[in-house]
Amino acid sequence: MNKITIIIGAAAAVIAASAVGYTYYMTHPSVECTTDSFSFKIPRGFKVNDNEYIQDTYGQMYKYGFGGDIIITEMDSNQTPRAFSETLGEDDAERKKIDGTPLECYNIENNTKHEKDNVYLTGTDNHFLIMETDSSFINGFLGDMAMKNIVKTVKYTSDYRLADLPDEYDNEYFHISTGVKYSFSDFERKEEGVLAGQTIRYRESDDKDKDYYPALSIGVLDSADAEKNAENYDKRYESKINDPEHYHSVVRDKQELFGYEAEHVHFEHYEDYKGTPVTQVYDMKSFIKDGHTYYVNMTYIKDRDEADIQEMLDCISIK
């Protein structure tokens, strides 16, 4: 009897030691990895999924445990880490700040009929590293422990710093001075004939709903055909007034902009923005000056962003 007990005890000790070793192998970061803006370490037990489609669609995916997957993705957002964490997961997800990490970090855990996953977000200066795995019993335990350890190894390697960004922009057509609240960026895609173009948005919003909107774009075209400019605004008006199912409060008139008489079109659109019904406003103005066409397009949420849009306009001076 004692011999059987000893054998069982020894076997249990071996199994326990193996379990501890396996857990350490799957959860202790030791292998260096990088993205465009971050470096971090992953456990040696992780196996990279080198499928190009998965990498292009999801980011870096690693196999671990008993068929589990951890996806590690780099994302950008003009929000604070706290605000960005509130945009991830379902509304009733459990969110908590994680202490003891080099960069600000949050855990978002979904456990509803729609989703069962576990997400860690860490980052700074509008750049974020996001890790996600499922919440199954065994893999959920290993994955959560692994991600808790990985976020403690994350370093921000980019030379992009919010504090270093210029708050002044100047060209021969206009000047922008945004201060610290807003930032500007070149048009990602410039249409033919656009001589200059900038878009103003929040630099780093602490409001989860003020990332993409409000936004103001100012551009200068190399043409100055007042009649054609007016016709273009007439066409915009007609396309919206003839589609009442999607657009309402459509207005076509002339308004003052930076001291110039400008063509003007205004229309509104109801939509479900991040799960909340809102009225999205489009306000477009354009005027002719010194052989060029200047235009300003404003997009914002009604009854929420009007003050922001006016502040953005106040940042601009025409030369």
Protein Blocks (a to p, Z undefined) as FASTA:
>chain_A
ZZmmmmmmmmmmmmmmmmmmmmmmmmmcfbdcddfkbccdddfkbccdfbfklmmmnopa
ddehjhiacddddddddddfklmmmmgocfklccdddehiabdcdddddddfkbccdddd
ddeehiacdddddfbfklmmmmmmmmmmmmmmpccfbfbdfklpccbdcdfkbccdebjm
bccdddfbacehiabdcddddfbdcbfklmmbccddddddfbdcfklmmmmmmmmmmmmm
mmmmlgghiacddddeehiacddddddddddeehiacddddddddddeehiacddddddd
ehklmmmmmmmmmmpccZZ
